[in-house]
Amino acid sequence: MSGSTVSHEWLAIGATALTALVALLHVYFLVLEMFLWTKPTGRRAFGTTPEFAEASKVLAANQGLYNGFLAAGMLWSITLGADGLGVRMFFLVCVVIAGVYGAATASRKILYVQALPAVIAIAVTVLARR
């Protein structure tokens, strides 16, 4: 096995691991938004008051559901193996777009928590395909 084959294999493993990490982050967001939004953990994570959390819980649950769909798509792409590259890239790009939009409209923190991990996963995925 040549050195480049070994590094290519490690990049492919890294790309899959990073995609799984981004998916798990979105499962976590789903839980926060759908189930913990009005609880102290959810309010602390998003910096909301009890009144705001109660008034916006239906919207947050809807947002959480969308995060679940993003997670499902990324996990699906992993199960497809090499055939899932297009699916993986589609869902990772969706995460980046959502993260950039969230950073511009809600909190700059979203750029680092949501978009940056997806950008890194995209970069490693592209490097693994070379």
Summary of the structure (lengths in Angstrom):
residues: 130
radius of gyration: 16.6
end to end distance: 17.0
largest distance: 61.0
contacts: 400
relative contact order: 0.14
helix: 88%
strand: 0%
